[in-house]
Amino acid sequence: MDKKTILITGATSGIGRSTANLLATQGFHLILCGRRQERLDEVQADLGSQTQVHTLNFDVRERKMVFDAIASLPKDFARIDVLINNAGNAHGLDPIDDGNLDDWDAMLDINVKGLLYVSKAVLPQMVTRKSGHIINIGSTAGKEVYPKGNVYCASKHAVDAINQGMRIDLNAHGIRVGAINPGLVETEFSQVRFKGDENRAEKVYQGYQPLRPEDIAELILFTITRPGHVNIADLVVMPTAQASSTLLKKDAGHESRDKS
């Protein structure tokens, strides 16, 4: 049987990059999407010796770019078996009365509309084939709301609702749909949220062992390799130290994370 082709959005860093790395070792054919062409080139150079890799440079917020990019896929990559909606972001951590409107737009446009645009561009072929698999990367922020998380949490609650709606609407077409909702994962997430303030971002992950992007990549691999009659519909994963968005067991004497 031919190896499946998997499209990953937000593939140039964090969970997306780690997932691409792991799936390449398994021989899956990869369509890697991102906004930074130089990083896409780096990933393709790193993984191209292990499997077939095609890159697409676009911003998920831009509807026309999304549809044009998907339509441009060469024949060898045109059939998308698995879509991993990974692209997402958080901007700012402010009470709603002090919220920045540009931050709000960025989170809603990328986390919600971007996911919808990419899904809409890929779904017709899955519906025609009566097969396919969509994995939406959500967040524990889609399961609860925490102080100053307001619009980010709203965007991830929307992802949770869209994931459920997709699963219901696409059931008749035999398409598997599920979400993986991580808690604290050490990626560029906090650097983006705090607009490049590395000291503030670093503190988010001090005093405990956060999840690693590789942990989520392993769950994604597990999810897509289940037998056809098995669908991982909704999975929540947190570091052992995390009990909720606001309850985190930290060791006061432990200032650096275990990198093992």
C-alpha positions, 0 to 999 in steps of 0.5 A: 500500500502506498504511504499516506500523504499528510498536510501539516500547517504551522510546520516550521516550528514547535509541534508542527516541526516535531510532527514532521520530523517524526512522520518522516521517519515513518516514511509518510509523504509530507506537505509542509505549510508555513509563512517563513520560506527560509524555514520551510527550505530548512525543513525540506533539506533536513527531511528530504532524504527520508521521505517525499516532501513538498512545501507550501508557503502561505498565511492561513489567514489569507483565504485566496492564498490558502486555496491557491496553494492547495490547488497548486499541489503537483500530482504526486501530492494532490491526494491528501489523506491526513490534514493536521490543522496545527497552525495557531497562536496566542497574542498578549495576556491582558484583561479584556478591557485592556486587550489589543484589537490587533491581537484579537484579530490575529488570534481569531483569524489564525486559530479559527478562520485559518483552520476553516479555510484550510479544511474547506480547501482540502475537504472536497477530495476527502468527501469525494473519496469517502475517506480521510482524516482531520486532526485539529490541534486545540488546547486545554484553553478550549476546555476552560477559561483562565484569567486574561485568556479571554479571546485566546480561550474563545478562539480555542473553544471555537476550535473545540466546537468546530472539531465536534461539528466536523465530526458530526457533519463528515460522519456520513462520508467516512472521514475521521475527525479528532482533536488533540488538546495540549496543556503547557508545551515548551515551544515558541508559543510564549515568545509570540504571546509576549511579543519577543520578551524572552525572559517573560516567556522563559519563566512560563516553563521554569520550575517543572517539566512541561510537555515537549513538542515531541510528546504531541508528535508521538500522540499524532502518530498514534492517532493516525496509525489506528485501524480504520474503525478507530477514531481518537475523537478528543484527547486532552494531554497535560504535563504531570505538574499541571492540573488545570490552566491555573493549577501548576505544581512547581519546585521552588528550587528548580529553575531549569527544565529537564531537557532529557 
